[in-house]
């Protein structure tokens, strides 16, 4: 064994003691819930509201045209702007996009009556129209995440003349039978949607979180292992706290939309067919006229690659596809997102369109 000088040994012990102190301090802050840094700090302003929905516009950017972020219905959208240095919004603005975000709000008894049509035929088209009005742009890019990607696809399919230039679909569930134990229980009628409603008529956030945990039975173990590794570094600990806080901050699922999703997507598997009933008519996904990019997380346990595999079958053509070695939110948060996901998405959004121009004048 090589010998270690007393000075080197003392230095090593000192570094280990410092790491223990930092871990102890950050561990106490984490357990107490004390915020370790800013969340959702990119400046923004509300430019449009409807019912419980707000459209936000982020400052900066604009040279590459407007882009609308459409989030899922069951988690809060601040994950798009999680922390300085780990923010999709920040990266999009830096690349020259004028970024907008649809915040669905926290559903209550009134929102229990919201249907899929409420989101796809009303809110998304109205938000796009509001963006066109406030920016003067001819077209808008869409980026939808998880169920937000499904809503975006259905909105454009239902209204092919919607001024959408490109559509990015992140972690898009097409085969809902691949979404884990809860989806299987619903598909096999062992569980009915109404059994999950609370007094507001919505699916409570606690049940949504339980359903996600059923898909990731070892998720808590992995979370604690990652936490231990993160505690020795202030920045890593703050990032871990922010992400874990978001992943636990679920919101209720509007009851009427949930019933439709279970019937049409889980049990009848209609998304795979490419035809979907909306507003009393049949909508065809093949009617989507704009280019579509499907972004898949190879380590995604919530929307695994098998759930997105029938995308081409549903769309009636092969979408452009980007595979990222990451999990569900790792498509746009974290090291793999910085290295693989976000640069590729920005490159795709900046590519010349079919008319050969990069942006509308």
C-alpha positions in Angstrom: 0.0 0.0 0.0 1.4 3.5 -0.8 2.2 5.5 2.2 0.2 8.7 2.9 1.9 11.7 4.4 0.4 13.1 7.6 -0.4 16.3 5.8 -2.3 14.5 3.0 -4.2 12.4 5.6 -5.2 15.5 7.5 -6.3 17.2 4.3 -8.4 14.2 3.3 -10.0 14.0 6.8 -10.7 17.7 6.6 -12.5 17.4 3.3 -14.6 14.5 4.6 -15.6 16.4 7.7 -16.6 19.4 5.5 -18.8 17.1 3.3 -20.4 15.7 6.4 -21.2 19.2 7.7 -22.7 20.2 4.3 -24.7 17.0 4.1 -26.0 17.6 7.7 -26.9 21.2 7.0 -28.6 20.5 3.7 -30.3 17.4 5.1 -31.9 19.4 7.9 -33.0 22.1 5.4 -34.5 19.4 3.1 -36.4 17.7 6.0 -37.7 21.0 7.3 -38.9 22.0 3.9 -36.9 25.2 3.9 -36.5 26.4 0.3 -32.9 26.1 -0.9 -33.3 28.4 -3.9 -35.6 30.2 -6.3 -38.2 28.2 -8.3 -39.9 29.5 -11.5 -38.0 32.7 -11.4 -37.9 33.7 -15.1 -39.9 37.0 -15.4 -43.3 36.7 -16.9 -46.7 38.4 -17.1 -50.2 37.2 -17.6 -51.6 38.2 -21.1 -54.8 36.2 -21.2 -57.2 34.4 -18.9 -60.3 32.3 -19.3 -62.1 30.7 -16.3 -59.3 29.1 -14.2 -56.7 29.2 -17.0 -53.9 31.8 -17.4 -51.6 32.3 -20.4 -48.2 33.7 -19.3 -45.7 35.4 -21.5 -42.0 35.3 -20.5 -39.8 38.3 -21.1 -36.9 38.2 -23.6 -36.5 36.2 -26.8 -38.7 36.7 -29.8 -36.4 36.5 -32.8 -37.4 33.0 -33.6 -41.1 33.4 -33.0 -43.6 32.5 -30.3 -43.7 29.0 -28.7 -46.6 27.8 -26.5 -45.9 25.3 -23.7 -48.8 23.0 -22.9 -48.5 21.0 -19.7 -50.3 17.9 -18.4 -53.4 18.2 -16.3 -52.1 16.5 -13.2 -48.9 18.3 -12.2 -48.0 22.0 -11.9 -46.3 23.6 -14.9 -43.4 25.3 -13.0 -41.3 22.3 -13.9 -40.8 24.1 -17.3 -39.0 26.8 -15.3 -37.7 24.8 -12.4 -34.5 26.6 -11.4 -32.0 29.1 -12.9 -29.7 27.0 -15.0 -32.2 24.1 -15.1 -35.1 25.7 -16.9 -36.5 24.8 -20.3 -38.1 28.3 -20.4 -34.7 29.9 -19.8 -33.1 27.8 -22.6 -35.9 28.6 -25.1 -35.8 32.3 -24.3 -32.0 32.3 -24.7 -32.4 30.7 -28.1 -34.6 33.5 -29.2 -38.1 32.1 -28.8 -40.9 34.2 -27.4 -42.2 31.7 -24.8 -45.8 31.4 -23.6 -47.2 29.0 -21.0 -50.7 27.7 -20.4 -51.3 27.3 -16.7 -54.5 25.3 -16.2 -54.8 26.4 -12.5 -55.9 24.1 -9.6 -59.2 22.4 -10.5 -62.1 22.8 -8.1 -65.8 21.8 -8.2 -66.4 24.1 -11.3 -63.6 22.5 -13.3 -64.9 19.0 -12.6 -67.2 19.5 -15.6 -64.3 20.3 -17.9 -64.1 17.8 -20.8 -61.4 17.0 -23.3 -63.3 19.4 -25.6 -62.8 22.1 -23.1 -59.1 21.9 -23.5 -58.7 21.0 -27.1 -61.5 22.9 -28.8 -61.5 26.0 -26.5 -58.5 26.7 -24.3 -55.7 25.8 -26.6 -57.1 27.4 -29.8 -58.0 30.5 -27.8 -54.5 30.7 -26.3 -53.0 30.4 -29.8 -55.3 33.2 -31.0 -54.2 35.4 -28.1 -50.5 34.8 -28.9 -51.0 35.7 -32.5 -52.8 38.9 -31.4 -50.2 40.1 -28.9 -47.2 39.2 -31.0 -48.4 39.8 -34.5 -46.9 36.5 -35.6 -48.5 34.4 -38.3 -47.9 31.1 -36.6 -47.1 29.6 -33.3 -44.9 26.6 -32.3 -46.5 24.1 -29.8 -44.6 22.0 -27.2 -46.8 19.6 -25.3 -45.7 17.4 -22.4 -47.3 14.0 -21.5 -51.1 14.4 -21.6 -50.5 18.0 -22.7 -48.9 16.5 -25.8 -52.1 14.5 -26.4 -54.3 17.6 -26.0 -52.0 19.5 -28.4 -52.3 16.8 -31.0 -56.0 16.6 -30.7 -56.4 20.4 -30.8 -54.4 20.7 -34.1 -56.1 17.6 -35.6 -59.6 19.0 -34.8 -58.7 22.4 -36.4 -56.0 21.9 -39.1 -56.2 25.6 -40.0 -55.0 26.5 -36.5 -51.8 28.6 -37.1 -49.4 26.1 -35.7 -46.0 25.9 -37.4 -44.4 22.9 -35.6 -45.5 20.6 -32.8 -43.1 19.0 -30.3 -44.7 16.1 -28.3 -42.7 15.1 -25.2 -43.4 11.7 -23.5 -46.7 11.2 -25.5 -48.9 8.3 -24.3 -50.6 6.6 -27.2 -51.1 3.1 -25.9 -52.6 3.7 -22.4 -52.4 0.0 -21.6 -48.7 0.5 -21.1 -49.0 3.2 -18.4 -48.8 0.9 -15.4 -51.0 -0.9 -12.9 -53.6 1.8 -12.5 -54.3 1.9 -16.2 -54.6 -1.9 -16.3 -57.1 -1.8 -13.4 -59.2 0.7 -15.2 -59.0 -1.1 -18.6 -60.1 -4.3 -17.0 -63.0 -2.6 -15.2 -61.6 -3.6 -11.8 -61.8 0.1 -11.0 -64.3 2.6 -12.3 -63.6 6.4 -12.7 -66.4 7.4 -10.4 -64.8 5.3 -7.6 -61.9 7.7 -7.6 -63.8 11.0 -7.4 -63.8 13.1 -4.2 -66.5 15.5 -3.1 -65.5 18.1 -5.7 -66.1 15.6 -8.6 -62.4 15.4 -9.4 -59.8 12.8 -8.9 -57.8 14.0 -5.9 -54.1 14.7 -6.2 -53.3 12.0 -3.6 -54.8 9.3 -5.9 -52.9 10.6 -8.9 -49.7 10.4 -6.9 -50.5 6.9 -5.7 -51.1 5.8 -9.3 -47.7 7.2 -10.4 -46.0 5.4 -7.5 -47.6 2.1 -8.5 -45.7 2.5 -11.8 -42.4 3.2 -9.9 -42.5 0.8 -6.9 -38.8 1.5 -6.2 -39.0 5.2 -6.9 -38.7 6.3 -3.2 -35.5 4.2 -2.8 -33.9 5.8 -5.8 -35.0 9.2 -4.6 -33.3 8.8 -1.3 -30.2 7.4 -2.9 -30.0 10.4 -5.2 -30.7 12.7 -2.2 -27.7 11.3 -0.3 -25.5 12.0 -3.3 -26.8 15.5 -3.7 -26.6 16.7 -0.1 -22.8 17.2 -0.3 -23.3 20.0 -2.8 -25.5 23.0 -2.2 -26.5 23.5 -5.8 -27.2 19.8 -6.4 -29.2 19.6 -3.1 -31.3 22.6 -4.2 -32.0 21.1 -7.6 -32.9 17.8 -6.0 -35.3 19.5 -3.6 -36.9 21.5 -6.4 -37.5 18.5 -8.6 -38.8 16.2 -5.8 -41.1 19.0 -4.6 -42.5 19.3 -8.1 -42.9 15.6 -8.6 -45.0 15.4 -5.4 -47.0 18.5 -6.1 -49.8 16.9 -8.0 -53.2 18.6 -8.6 -56.7 17.1 -9.1 -57.7 15.6 -12.4 -61.0 17.2 -13.7 -63.6 14.5 -13.4 -65.4 14.7 -16.7 -62.1 14.7 -18.7 -60.9 11.8 -16.6 -64.0 9.7 -17.4 -63.5 10.5 -21.1 -59.9 9.6 -21.0 -60.6 6.2 -19.4 -63.4 5.4 -21.8 -61.8 6.6 -25.0 -58.1 6.2 -24.5 -57.7 3.5 -21.9 -60.6 1.1 -22.6 -61.4 1.7 -26.3 -57.7 2.5 -27.2 -58.9 5.0 -29.8 -55.7 7.1 -30.0 -54.0 4.1 -31.7 -56.6 4.1 -34.4 -55.9 7.7 -35.4 -59.6 8.6 -35.1 -61.0 10.3 -32.0 -64.5 11.7 -31.2 -64.4 15.4 -30.2 -67.3 17.8 -30.1 -69.7 15.3 -31.8 -67.5 14.5 -34.7 -64.6 12.2 -35.6 -61.2 13.9 -35.6 -58.3 12.3 -37.6 -54.8 12.7 -36.3 -53.6 12.3 -39.9 -55.2 15.8 -40.5 -52.4 17.4 -38.6 -50.6 19.4 -41.3 -47.5 20.6 -39.4 -44.3 18.7 -38.8 -44.3 16.7 -35.5 -41.4 15.7 -33.3 -41.9 12.9 -30.9 -39.4 13.0 -27.9 -39.1 9.7 -26.0 -37.4 9.0 -22.7 -35.6 5.7 -22.9 -35.7 5.4 -19.1 -39.2 6.8 -18.7 -41.2 4.6 -16.2 -44.4 6.7 -16.4 -44.8 6.9 -20.2 -42.4 4.1 -21.3 -41.3 3.9 -24.9 -43.8 1.1 -25.4 -46.6 3.6 -24.7 -45.4 5.9 -27.4 -44.5 3.2 -29.9 -47.8 3.4 -31.9 -47.3 7.1 -32.6 -46.8 6.5 -36.3 -49.8 4.2 -36.5 -52.0 6.9 -34.9 -50.5 9.8 -36.9 -50.7 8.0 -40.2 -47.1 8.8 -40.9 -43.7 8.5 -39.2 -43.1 11.5 -36.9 -39.6 12.7 -36.5 -38.3 11.0 -33.4 -35.8 12.0 -30.7 -34.8 9.4 -28.1 -33.1 10.7 -24.9 -31.4 8.5 -22.3 -33.5 10.0 -19.5 -36.7 9.6 -17.5 -40.1 11.3 -17.7 -39.1 14.8 -16.9 -35.4 14.2 -17.7 -36.3 15.1 -21.3 -36.0 18.8 -20.4 -34.7 18.8 -16.8 -31.2 17.7 -15.7 -27.9 16.7 -17.3 -29.2 14.4 -20.0 -31.7 17.1 -21.1 -28.8 19.7 -21.3 -26.7 17.3 -23.2 -29.2 15.6 -25.5 -32.8 16.7 -25.3 -32.9 20.5 -25.3 -30.2 21.1 -27.9 -31.9 18.6 -30.3 -35.3 20.2 -29.7 -33.9 23.7 -30.3 -32.2 22.5 -33.5 -35.5 21.0 -34.8 -37.5 24.1 -34.0 -35.0 26.2 -35.8 -34.8 24.1 -38.9 -36.2 25.7 -42.1 -39.9 25.0 -42.6 -41.5 23.5 -45.7 -41.6 26.9 -47.3 -37.9 27.2 -46.7 -37.9 30.1 -44.2 -37.0 29.8 -40.6 -39.6 32.2 -39.3 -42.6 34.2 -40.3 -41.8 37.8 -41.1 
